[in-house]
Amino acid sequence: MRYLQLSVILLYSLCVQAQPSALKHLKKDTLLESILRSHPAFAQVQQHRSDWNVQIVYTEINRNKRNKPSFTDHSFNLQPGAYFYPASTVKMPIAFLALEKLNELNIPGLDMNTTMLTDSATAKQDHVYHHPLAGDGRPTIAHYIKQIFLVSDNDAYNRLYEFLGQEYIQRKLKEKGYPDAVIRHRLSVSLTDQQNRQTNPIRFIDSTGKTIYEQPAQNNTNALPNLNMFQGKGYMRGSKLINEPFNFSEKNRVYLQDLHNMLKAVMFPESVSAKQRFKLTQTDLNFLRRWMSSYPGESKYPEYPANEYWPSYVKFLYYGSEKQSPIQQHIRIFNKVGDAYGYLADIAYFADFQNNIEFILSATVYCNSDGIFNDDHYDYDKIGFPFMRDLGKAVYQHALKRVKKHSPNLKNFVYTYQRD
C-alpha cells in the first residue's frame, strides 16, 4: 500500500509538471464570489443562485505599454447548458449581422442609410414603407439599429430579422463559433414556428425610387433544435391559468458566455480570430459603439420623450431601473439588455474616461418566484433591477481599485453625442 501511495504521488507530480495549464484551468474561480460576499446586498443572491439562475461573466482588461489589451475571464455560477430566455439581448447579434450582410452584398449605393421597404408575402406579415420616427420618413437599417440600442425597440428588431432571414442568422452564428445559439422568432408578435421561418420580401431603393437591391420572400426549411425546455409550474392563457410548465422549446436561446463574446468581438475585434469576427468596417464599428453607449435623449431622430425614456432606460447594470439616478457623465456603458418572462440580462462594456478603467460585464437573473408565466407578476423591481444595479457598481468599484501596470488609452471609444 505504501508503494502504491508513493506511485500515486509521483504520478500526480509528473502530471503537475507536464500539464500545468490544464490543472490551472481546473482551479475554482473565486473573484466574483469574493466581490459578492463583500457586499451585504448580495446575501440573497448567493443563497438563491440556483433557483434565481444567477449567472455572471466578468472580463478584466489589461493593457501593455503599446495599449494592446489582454483579457482574463471570471465567472459566477456560469452553467454551460443552463437555459435562460435571452429576451432582447438577441437584438445585439442581429444588428451586427445586418451590417455584415450589407458588406457581403457589396452593392453600389446600398448601405445602412439606404431606404429599405419591407413588403409582405403572407397574411401575418407586416409591410413597412414609411418610418414615422425618422426625420425624413425613410425606413433604414441605420434607424432600426439606433432604435434597438436606444430603447430596445421590438419592431426594429423584427425588420432586421426579416432582412437577414432565419437560415442566414443560424448559419452565420454557427460559422462564428456559436453552434448552440438559436434565434428563431420575431418579438412581441404571436406567430407559429412556420410563420417565423417565413420572412418578408424586401427592397432597397435610391432617392429616385429606383430599386438597388431586391430580396424575395424566404422560407427556412432547415431543421431547428427542439430545446425540450419547460419551466415553472403554470402560465396564463388569456385570463385562464394553465397548471403546467411553460414551454420554451421553440423559443430563442443564446448562452450568456456567447453573448459576452459577441460584444467583445465588436468592442475588440482584434482580440478574436478572423473567423469569429463580424465583417464590419470601421464606420460600422463606430456607428454601433456610438449608439450602444448613447442615452435616449441623445437622439433627435428618433426622438424619445424624457418622461417616458429616462437617461438610464436600458442601462440595467450600474443604474437598475432608477429614473432619477444621476448619470455619471465620465462613464459610458456600451451594452444591450433584455427582460421578458421574468428574466433580466445585460451584456455590457464599461469605459470610465476620467479614471481610465474598463471591463466587460454580463449577467442574467431569473425573477419569477411564483413560477407562473405571462401573469405580469415578476420580481423585477424586488430582485432583478436592484441586483443588476448593485452588481454593476460593485464590479466597477473593484475595477477602480485594481492596480494596473499600464493605464489604458480609451480614445478609440470616445464619441460625440450630439443629437441627430
C-alpha positions, 0 to 999 in steps of 0.5 A: 500500500505504501508503494502504491501511495508513493506511485500515486504521488509521483504520478500526480507530480509528473502530471503537475509538471507536464500539464500545468495549464490544464490543472490551472484551468481546473482551479475554482474561480473565486473573484466574483464570489469574493466581490459578492460576499463583500457586499451585504446586498448580495446575501440573497443572491448567493443563497438563491443562485440556483433557483434565481439562475444567477449567472455572471461573466466578468472580463478584466482588461489589461493593457501593455505599454503599446495599449494592446489589451489582454483579457482574463475571464471570471465567472459566477455560477456560469452553467454551460447548458443552463437555459435562460430566455435571452429576451432582447439581448438577441437584438445585439447579434442581429444588428451586427449581422445586418451590417455584415450582410450589407458588406457581403452584398457589396452593392453600389449605393446600398448601405445602412442609410439606404431606404429599405421597404419591407413588403409582405408575402403572407397574411401575418406579415407586416409591410413597412414603407414609411418610418414615422420616427425618422426625420425624413420618413425613410425606413433604414437599417441605420434607424432600426439599429439606433432604435434597438440600442436606444430603447430596445425597440421590438419592431426594429428588431423584427425588420432586421430579422426579416432582412437577414432571414432565419437560415442566414442568422443560424448559419452565420452564428454557427460559422462564428463559433456559436453552434448552440445559439438559436434565434428563431422568432420575431418579438412581441408578435404571436406567430407559429414556428412556420410563420417565423421561418417565413420572412418578408420580401424586401427592397432597397431603393435610391432617392429616385425610387429606383430599386438597388437591391431586391430580396424575395420572400424566404422560407427556412426549411432547415431543421431547428433544435427542439430545446425540450425546455419547460419551466415553472409550474403554470402560465396564463392563457388569456385570463385562464391559468394553465397548471403546467410548465411553460414551454420554451422549446421553440423559443430563442436561446443564446448562452450568456458566455456567447453573448459576452463574446459577441460584444467583445468581438465588436468592442475588440475585434482584434482580440478574436480570430478572423473567423469569429469576427463580424465583417464590419468596417470601421464606420460600422464599428463606430456607428454601433459603439456610438449608439450602444453607449448613447442615452435616449435623449441623445437622439433627435431622430428618433426622438424619445420623450424624457418622461417616458425614456429616462437617461438610464432606460436600458442601462440595467447594470450600474443604474437598475431601473432608477429614473432619477439616478444621476448619470455619471457623465465620465462613464459610458456603458456600451451594452444591450439588455433584455427582460421578458418572462421574468428574466433580466440580462445585460451584456455590457462594456464599461469605459470610465474616461476620467479614471481610465478603467474598463471591463466587460460585464454580463449577467442574467437573473431569473425573477419569477418566484411564483413560477407562473408565466405571462401573469405580469407578476415578476420580481423585477423591481424586488430582485432583478433591477436592484441586483443588476444595479448593485452588481454593476457598481460593485464590479466597477468599484473593484475595477477602480481599485485594481492596480494596473501596470499600464493605464489604458488609452480609451480614445478609440471609444470616445464619441460625440453625442450630439443629437441627430 
